[in-house]
Each structure stands twice: as C-alpha cells, then as structure tokens.
Amino acid sequence: MIYCLNPQCAGPKNPKRHRFCQSCGWRLQLGDRYEAVYSVGEGRNSHTFVGRDRATLVGAQCLIKQFTPKGATVLAKAAAAERWRREVEQLAIASRHPQIPDLFAYFERGEQQFLVQQFLVGPHLEQQLQEKMGPFDSDEVRAFLRNVLPILHHLHQNRLIHRDIKPSNFRQPPGQSDWWLVDFGAIKPVTATAMAQPGTLIGSADYAAPEQLRGEATYASDLYSLGVVCLHLLTGLQPFDLFDGVNGCWQWRSIVPDVAPSLATLIDHMVQPVLRDRLPDVLTAMASLGMTVPAPPDPVAPRQATPLGWTATTTAELRCSSQDVAIISAAQQLAWLTTDGSLEVRSLAQSTAPGLPFQPRPQNITAIAAHPQQPIWVSGDRQGQLWCWELQGDRWQASPLATLDEAIAHLVFSPAGDGLLVADALGRIHVWHWPRQTWQGMWRDHAAKVNSLAFSHDGKTLASGDSQGSLKLWDWSTQTHLRTLSQQPGAITTIAWLPGDEVLVTAGWDVTLRWRCPQTGGTFNIAKAAGFYLPVRSLLSHTTEPWVVAGSQDGQLQLWASNGRGKDAEMETAEIRQAVTLNGAIVALSATTQPTAGDRGFCCLTATGHLTQWAWPV
C-alpha cells in the first residue's frame, strides 16, 4: 500500500505500484523516490509516516514528516514556512553526528513541506528500563553518560540546543551498544538575538530546566535534562516524584545510597535548578568522567593563496563593455552581450579576428544561451522576443522562436539540449521543449526576478535563485518543484554545482559564497574572501574536482577548493587556492575546451571588455 500525502485526500490508501493517487490525483512519491506506507502520528500542523525509499533495497524504510504552515495571512504562512526551512537547515547540521539519524531529503509541494529521515528501530531508554525490571547501577549510568555526552557536545559546538532530552528520545538500534538521540522537533539555534530574547515554551515539563520553562533555554538546559534522565535511571522513579517543590531541590540520594560518590556529585551539579550553580558546559561533564576532551581548534592564521597552477593562455580586448557571455562549443565560437543590448560573436581559436555579421542586427538583448550540442544559440530581449541564431555561410542568421509578454531576464539550456528555460522579469520560469519547438509549461513559484539558473551535472535538477535571496530546486524529468532552501540575505546572482551534485554553491549581493546541501538545504560553509567588497557576479565549477571560480564586481577572480564531506564531517571547509585582480568588474565566466586552455579551461570577461582564457590547474 502507498499512502497519499495530500492532507485533503478523501481516500489516501493506494495499491503498491500506483504513481498517482487514485482518489485525488496527487503524485504519490516525493522526488520520484520516497513514498509513505502508513501513518504513525498526527499533530496540530504535522503528520508523521513510515515510508519507503524506492531507490535502495538495504534500509529502505524511512520516516516522512509532513508540515503544514499555519497563519492568518499569506505573509504569516510564508513566515512559518521559512521558519521550518531554517529548522531543516539546523537539523542537517545536527545529523552529521554518527549517533543522530540521517536527514535524507526535504521537499515542498504546494503549501505542504516534507522531511525525510532515517527510520531508527530499536527500544528507547524508557523501554529498556522497564524490561530490566530494576534501575540502572552506577557503572551503567556512567557508561550511558560517556556514550551520549559527545552527542550534546556536537550539537552545542554547532550552536544548537536540543531542548527535549528525555528517555524516550534515546534509542538503541539492534546489534549496537550506542545510544542514538532522536526527535529534533524542538531544536533551537543559538544566536545573539536568540540568547537575548525569550523563546517558545517547549520540551517535556518533567525533564526541562526551570529557565527553559520560562522560554530562556541555554546549553546548560540540555545538561540539566540529561541529569534528570540519569536520576530516573538510577531510581526508577519519575522526576516529579523526586523533586521537592517546597525546598526547590532534588531528593534522591537516600533512595539509592550506594551510587558512586563521584557520579552522584556530577549528577547533583548537572541538575542544579539555579543556572549559576549548574555545570557550565558538556566539556566540564566529560572531563569529570575522565573522558578525552576535544582540544579547541587552533586559530586560523591568515594565509596567502596557494597557487594551483592556473595560467592565462590568451587575452583579447573586445569592442565594448560586456554583460553576459556564452560559449557555442559546437561552432567553437564566443558570443557576448554588450551594455547597449547589442551582440558580438568571435572565434575562440582566432580571438583577434573580426566577428561575423548578423542578419538582422540584434537590439535590446538581455540574455543569451548556447545549445550544448548544436552550433546555435538563443537570445532574449526586452520585448520578450526569443531569437534562434544559426551560422549560415559568412553570417549569423536569426529566426523568431517565441514571444513572451514580459522582458526576458535569463536563459539556460538543459545539459541534454532537450529544453530551454526562460526566466522573465516577473519571476516566472517558462519551459520550451526544444525538439518539438513548443512551450511545455510555466513555473510561478518565484516572487521576484530570477537572476540565475543552473543545472546539476547529471542534468536531473535545476536550481533557480532570485533577487530576494530565494533558492529553489526543480526535478527536470517531472518538471516539479522539489524544495525551497532557506532564504539568504540579498539577491542571489549566480549558482554553481560541484562535481557529484551533492554540494551547491551560491553567491550574490551579501558578498559571500555559500556551500549548501541541495537535498536538505543544510549549509556546509559560508565564506567571505579577502578582497571581495562588491557582489559576486559569476561562479563556475570544475567537472571533476571540488573547485569553484568566483568573479566579483570589484575585479577579484578567485579559485576556491573545498574538501569532501560525510556524516562524520563537522563542516565543509573551503579555502582560496588562487587569486588575481583584473581591470574591471568580472561579469561572466564560461567553460571552454579549447586546446589553448588544455583539456579544459574557462574564459573570463570583464566589464571593460577584457577577455582572458585560463587553463584549469593540473
């Protein structure tokens, strides 16, 4: 059976092999991969399902959480949806610890938001206490603390507070001795404003610290809750039966007088109701148990860029300042768009030779894109007209392709050449089916002008970024909206996919580069390069190495190298490996396979019309 995820569906149960709901017509799978099997719980604005991953045979079960943003107005609903995206981003950071369930993916469909997580089986701590038919002894509680304190250290190191530490949120998978921490619905990031202002009253009252019940949770609040869990394990009694409300203290030592003195002292310090009397952090608790305390990272000293060996192979001065560029690989031609809306095309092999004439002469051009396999390119203008250009004899001949009712803002071909994506000035993305030469659809999800469109290397996913900092992902095969990632400050001007399509790099008006997970929206790294004072205009990634070239408005051309990532990685790291300053704003970067640039290279275009071809490092 497959369970329909449409909350308004009257008959959600469907036969196994159906792809669309037989009752309401909804697509049953998320991302053509994950499907719900049965419901396990429902809240005020959420619903949880046990699901199945159709892409794998091992560990196919997963957990699907559905969230419906609530609000009295459209803006209130949008704010609730954005808060959920932020929570998903935080959960992506938390899940990098090996004792926290993986976050597989995040999806959006209409107003519904879906989280797909690793499904963890096995008894929770409360069940094990009941099966044990008696409380834990000192050695068992000490072993439990030694096992779970590094999880809290991981969260706190990444500025996250769990806020719901209790026995039922610790699970032990079959065949494992480790305890896993689950249920991150109450997780909270620690920021300057968050620490200064009271937050939401959340958590389990019998395990929550007094300050958390006032909406003022701190890192020490998690320690308090963990200490209360230990009291429950040692005594077998519920927390409300152990706390003396009249005197404001815990009465537990007389119940289990044989607890090791050092452990009893540690737990007493963890559960102090007054914050100033409590253990300050996890590292102090780890040290009291004789655990190896992770050394703080050494301060990173400023470093010079380490050259990887890239070189400028050819340079050329173009006729006038430029705004966009396209490589017509099939014809070995370079097309560029000038500030006055005119076009120029020149041979890459003979960059000093005059360009071929146009028929008719293009005017008011706002965007250009080259077909990946055919010796043609497409231009769009301020009147919404699309033109297809082909090399015929000694001139470029144009034929009208289609017309929109708004100015064209951006163009990109799919890697297979089967589709042309056209973004207009209103934030709509139009899909042109290239083989059939007809419109195939229109996406209206952006509320602002789309500045950048970029396909993943495998051609399966499209990323789109707009002038309000919204980043959306689309499934190309089904042409459906997958998810909206948490908003970043300022406009997104450029997007690049790293090899393997597991990392997405964005940049724009906030003068930073962001390495993000396209499946969950998690942020691996945020970097502002020395010398970047104006917006980043263009990004270009290598096809096999985790390198990305960034070009800024102030003429900085920088090559960034990032490391690999995995579940145990705390954070994706990136560093500048090459940097040069050019004369004029860098307005466009484009890949090229010219022999003068080695096996693979790229060209860089500045606003002063300076064109340079570069070879990638060997």
N, C-alpha and C positions, 0 to 999 in steps of 0.2 A: 504494500500500500504506500502511496505517496500523499502527504497531507498538503493541501493548498495553503499558501501563506497569505492569501488575501483575507484580511480581517472581516470583510463584508460578505465573504463567500457563504452561500446557504448550504452547500454540500461539499465540504472540503476534502472528503476521502475519495482517492482516485486509484485506479488499477496501477500496477507496478510500472508498466512500460509507457505510460502516457507522458507526453511532454507538456501538454496544456491541460488546464483543469476542465473537466467535462461539464462543470456547473457554471463557472464564471468566465472561463477562457484565459485566466492568468497563466503565464509561463511558470511551470512547477519548479524548475531548477534555478538556482542562483549562479550566475556565471556559467551556465551550461555544465555545472559540476556538482553543486550541493543541493540536496533535497531533504525536506522534512519527512520523518516517518511517523512520529506520534508526539502528542503534546505531553509535557511533564509539569507545566505550571503556568499560571497566568496572574499578572499583577494589574495595577490600575492603568498603566500605559505600556505594559510589556507582556511578552508571551515567550515561553521557552519550549523548544522542541528538541528531541533527539533526532539527529539527521544522519545522512549517509553521503559519503564522498564517492561519486561515481568514477573519479579518476584514479582510484587506488583500490587494491584488494586487501592490503595489510592495514589494519587500523582504520577501516573505512568509516566507523562511527564518528560522529562529531556532534557538537552542541550548537544549535542555532537559536540566537536570541533576537526577538523582534521588538523594536521600539517604535512607538507612535508619538511624535512630538505633540504636546498639548499647548494650547494658548487661546486667548480670547480674540486675538487678531492675527493677521497674516504675519506681521513682524514678530509677534510673540512666538508663533510656531517656528519661524525661521531661526530665532534666537535659541529655542530649545533644541532644534536640530543641530545647530552649530555647537552647543554645549556637549551634545552626545558625540559629535566628531572629535572634540577635544578629549573626551573620556576614552574614546577608542585609541587616539594617539598616545595617551598615557598608558593604556593597557598594552599597547605594542611595546613600549619601553619595559614595562614590568615583566612581560612574558619571555624576556631574554634569559631569565634565570632557569636552570635545568629542573627546578622543583616548582615551577609555575606552568600551568597548561599553556600550550602554544596558541597564539592568535593566528588563525589561518587566513581570514579574509574579512572584508567589510563591504557591504552592498547597500544601495539605495534603490527603491522602486516606488515612484510616486512620493507620497508622504511617509512611507514606511522605511525604516532603517534596520539592517540586519547585521549581526555579528556572528561569525563562525569560529568556534573554538575547539580545541582538543577535548574529546569526551573522556573523562577520567573515571574509571571504575575502581572499586575497592572500598573498604569500610572507612568511615570517618572516625575521628578520635573518640567521640561520644559512644559510638557503637562498640569500639574496641574496649572501652572502659566497662560497658555493660557485659560484654562477652567474657571479660576477665574475671567477673564475679568478685571484684575487690579493687581497692585503689592501687595506684602505682607506688612503687617504693622510690627511695632517693636516687638510686642508680638509674632507674627507668626515666624519671623526670629529668635528671641531669643529661641523659643521652638524648631525650627529646629536645631539650633546650639547645644542646650543641648542634643538633640537626637543623633546627628551624631558625636560629638567630641569624645565620648568614643570609637567609631569605629577606628578613627585615633589613639587614644591612644593605642588601642590593636595592631595595625599594627606597630607603632613606638616602642612599648615595645618589640616587636619581631624583631626589626631591619629591618623593611620593609617600603619602601616608595611607595605609590600608583602611583603617577606621572600622573594621569589622572582624577583629581577631576573636575567634571563639572555637570551641572543639569541633563543631560540625563543619568548619571551613578548613580543617586539616584532613587530608585523605592519604591513604597508603595503598598504592596500586599493587595488585597481586605480584608476588615474587620480588618485591622491593622492600628494603628496610627504611628508605627515605620517606619522610612526610612531605606531601605537596600542599601548598597553600592555594586555595581556590576562592571563588566569588569576589570579584573586584568591583562590584557594583557601587561600592561606597568610596572608592579610591579618590584621593584628593591631591592635586599638585601643590607644592609649597612655593609661593611667590611672595614678594614684598607686600603686595596688597592683600593677599590671602591671609598672611600672618597678622596683618594689622586689623582686619575686619572679621567679625564673627561669621561663621559659615552655617550650613544647614545642620539641624539636629539629626544625626544619623548614627546607625550602629545598634548593637544589642545592649539594652539598658543594664543587664546584669553583668556584662563584661566591660562596658565602656567606662573610661576615666571621667571624673567629675567635670573637667574642663571641656571634654568632648561633648558631654551632655548639654553644655552651655553654647555649643557651636564653635568652640575655640580649640580644636584638635591640634596637637603638636606631635613631633616624632616620639616623645615620651609617652604619648597616649597609647601608641601601639605596644610599647613596653609594659604599660600598666595592664592592658588587656591580656597580654601573654602571661604576665604574672598571675592574673586571676585564673587563667586556664590551668596553670600549674597547681594552684590551690585546689581546684576542682579535681585534678588527677590525684593529688596526694590524699585528699579527704573522702572523695566520692560524693561530696555534698554540693548542692547548688550554691552559687555565690551569694544569693540573698540570705541563705541560712548561715553564712559565715561572717557577714558584715554587721558590726554593731553600729546601728544608725544613731544611737543616743550619744556614744562617745566618739563616733567618727573614725573607727579603726577596725581592723580585721582580727577576729578571734578564731585562730585555727591551730596554734601551736599545742594547746592542751589536747586537741583531738588526735594529733599524730606526733607525740613527743619524741619518737625515735628518728625523726628526719635529721640528716647530717647537718651539723651547725652551720657550715659554710653555705650550703644550699638554702637553708632556712633564712639566713641573713640576706642572701642575694634576693630571694623572693620578697622578703619584707621591704627591701629597698625598691623593688620594682612596683609594688602595689601601694606605695605611699599616696594617700588622697591629695596631699598638698604638693603641687608641682615642684616647688623649690627643694623639697625633701626627697624627691624621687631620683633614681638613676638617670643621668642626663641623656645617655645615648646607648645604642646597641654595642658599640665597641667596648664600653666600660663593662657591660654584662659579659661579653665574650672573654675579656681579659680576666674577670673574676673566676671564670670556669677553666682557665689555663689554655684557652684556645689561641691559635695563632691569629693575631690581629693584623689585617692587611695594612701595609705601610701606605701612608698618603702618597699620591703621585708627586714626583719631583716637578717643581715649577718649570714650565716650558720656556726655555730661553729663546729670544728672537733669533731666527736663523735665516741665513741667506738662501735664496733659491738654489737648489741643486740642479744644474742643467742635465737634461736627459739626452741632449744631443740633437735637438731640432735645429733646422737651418732654413734660412730664406733662400729659395732656389732661383726665383725670378721675381722681378718687380716691374710694374708698369704704371704710368700716370694716365688715368682716364680723363675723358673730356671735361667732366664736371662732377660736382659732389653727388654722392650716391646714397640711396636709402635701402635698397634690397638687392639681392643677388641670387642667381640660380645657375647651376651647372647643368648644361644639356649634354649629359655623358654620351648619349648615343651619337651625337654630332661633334663631340669634343669642342663645344662652344661655351662661352661665358656670357650670360645675359645679366644686365644690371639696370636698375631703375634709378633715375635721377630725381633731384629735388623738384624739378619743374614738371614732373609727370611724364617725361619722355623716356625712351628706351634706347639702349645700345647693346649690340651683340658683337663679340670678338672671338677669334680662335684662341684657345688656350695654348696651342703649340706656337702660335705667332702673335703674341700679345701686342706687339708694336704695329702690326699690320692694321690698316683701316677696316672698320666693320662693314658688313654688307648692308645695303639699304633696305627699307621697309616699304611694304605696299599693303594698305595705306599707312601713312605716318601715324604712329600711336600718340595719343594725347591723354592727359589726366589719369595716367595709370597709377594705381595704388598698391597692387600686389602682383607677383609673378610666381610661377611654379613650373618646373620641368618634369616631363614624363620620365619615369625611371628606365623604360626600355626603348621608347620610340624617339626619334630625332625631332621632337616637337615640344613646345612649351605653351602655357596658357597665361594670359594676363587679364586682370580685372580692373575696372576704372571707377571713377566717382559716380558715374551714372548707373552703375550696377551691370554694365555690359561685360560679358566674358568673351574673349577672343582666343582662338586657337591659331598658333603660328607654326608654319612649316617651311623648311628650306626648299625653295623651288628655283633651280638654276643658280643665278647670282643674286638672289634677293630673298628676303623673308616675306612670305605671303600670309595674310591674315584672313580668317573666315569667322563670322559670328557663331558663337557656341550657344549662348543662352543669355537671358536678361533677368535681373532681379529688380525689386522696387526700392532697394537701398544701395548705398555705396559699398563696395567690396573692401573688406579690411584685411583678409588673409586668405592664402591658398596653400593647399598641400595635396600631393598625390599619395595614395596608398602605396606601400612598397611593391605590391604586385601590379600596380598600374590599373587596377580594375575600378577604382573610384577616385573622384576628385572632391575634396572637402572645401567648401566655400563659406567663409565666415563673413557676415555683413556687419554694418555699423550698429545694428540693434542687438547684437549678441547671439543671433541665430546662426546655426551651422547647417548649411544645405549640402545634401549628398547627391552628387552627379554620377550616375552609372556610366562609366566610360565605354564599355563595349556596346551598350545599347543606345548611348548618346541621349539619355533622358534623365529627368530628376527622379530620385529614388526615395527621398524622404527629407525631413527637416527636423532638427533638434532645437528646442526652445528653452532649455534649462538655464542658460546663462542670462543674468540680469544686466550685464554690462558688455561692452565691446570686447570681443575675443582678440587678444594680441598674438597668441601663439598656438600652433597646432603641431603635434609631434607624434609619430607612430613608433611603437616599440619595434625592436629589431626583428621580431618574428612576425610582425605585421598584424598581430591579433588585437592589440589595444591601442586606442587613440587617447592622448592626453590633450586637454584644452585649458588654457589659462586666460583670465580676463583682467580688465583694468581695475576691478575691485579686489583682486587677490584671491579669487575663487579658482580652484583647480579641480577639474572633473575628468573622469575616466570613462571610456566607452568601449563596449565589445564590438569589434568591427564585423564579425561574422553574423551576429544577430542584430547589430545596429541598435543596441540598447544601452541606456545609462547604467553603469556599474556602481559608481560611488562618487561623492564629492568629498575631497580631502579638507581638513580643517583650514580655515582661511589664513593667509599670511598677510602681513602689513604691506600696503601699497600694491600697485599694479604688477602682475606677472607679465614680463615682456618676452621671456624665452624659456624653453624646456628642452632637456636632452635626456635620453635613456642610456644608461650604462650597459655594457655587454651582459647578456643573461637576463636582462629586463627585470631584475629584482631591485634595482635602485633607479630612482627618478631624480634628476637634478633640476631645480627651478631657480630663477633669478629675476630681479626686476628693480623696482623703484626703492626698495628698502636697502639696496646696496649690499646684499648678502647672497651667498649661494646656500641652497638647502638640499641636502641629500635625504630623500624620502622613500619610504616603502610604498610602492603603488598598490599592494594588496590590502594594506591596513591603514595607510596614512601616517604611520609612525615616522618620526624624524630621527635619522641617524646622526646628522651633524648639521650645524649652522656655522658658517664661516664668513667673516668679512676680511677680505685680503687687504694687506697694507698697500696703499696707493689707490684703492678704489674709493672715490669720493662722489662719483656720479653714477647713475643707474647702469646696470649690466644690460647691454643691448642684445648680445648673442651668445649662445652656447653651442658647442659641437663636441660629440663624444667619439672616442675611438671604437672600432668594431670588435676588437678582441681584448684590449687592455682597459682597466678601470680608470681611464684618463678622460678628462674633460677640459676643453679650452674655453676660456671666458674672455669676452671682449667688452670693454666698458665705454661709457660716453666720454670719459676723460683720457682715452687712448691707451689704457692698460690692456695688454694681451698676456694672459696668464694660463699656464698649464698646471692643472691640479691632478694629483694622483691619490686615489683612495684605497684603503685596504679591503680585504674580503670581510664578510660578516657571517655570523651564525648565531645559534641560540645562546651560546655562552658569551658572545661578544657584548660588552657593556655599551659600546657606541661605535658607529662607523667613524673612522678618522680620515682626515684628508689634509694634504699639505701642498704648498706651491712647489713645483719642481722646475719651473722655468718662468721667467717674467721679462717682458720687454715693454718699452714705452714707444708708441708710434705717434706720428704727427697727425693728430686729428682723431675725432671720435670713431670708434670701431663700430660700424653699423651692420656688418654681415660677415658670417663665417660659413663656408660651404666646403664639403668634401670633394676631393678630386683624385683621380687615379692616373694622373699624368706621369710619364716616365721621368720628367724633370723633378718630380717630387718623390721619387722612389716608388715602392709598391703601393703606397697610399699616402696621401697628403691632404692638405686643405689650403684654401685661399682665404685671405683676409682683406676686407675692403674698408677703407676709412671714408669719413665724410668729406675729406679733401680730394677724394678720387684716387688715392694711392692704393694699388692692388699688389699684394705680395702672396706668392705661393710658398708654402712651408712644407718640409718633409717631417713626418712624424718621427720621434726618436726610435732608434733601432734597439 
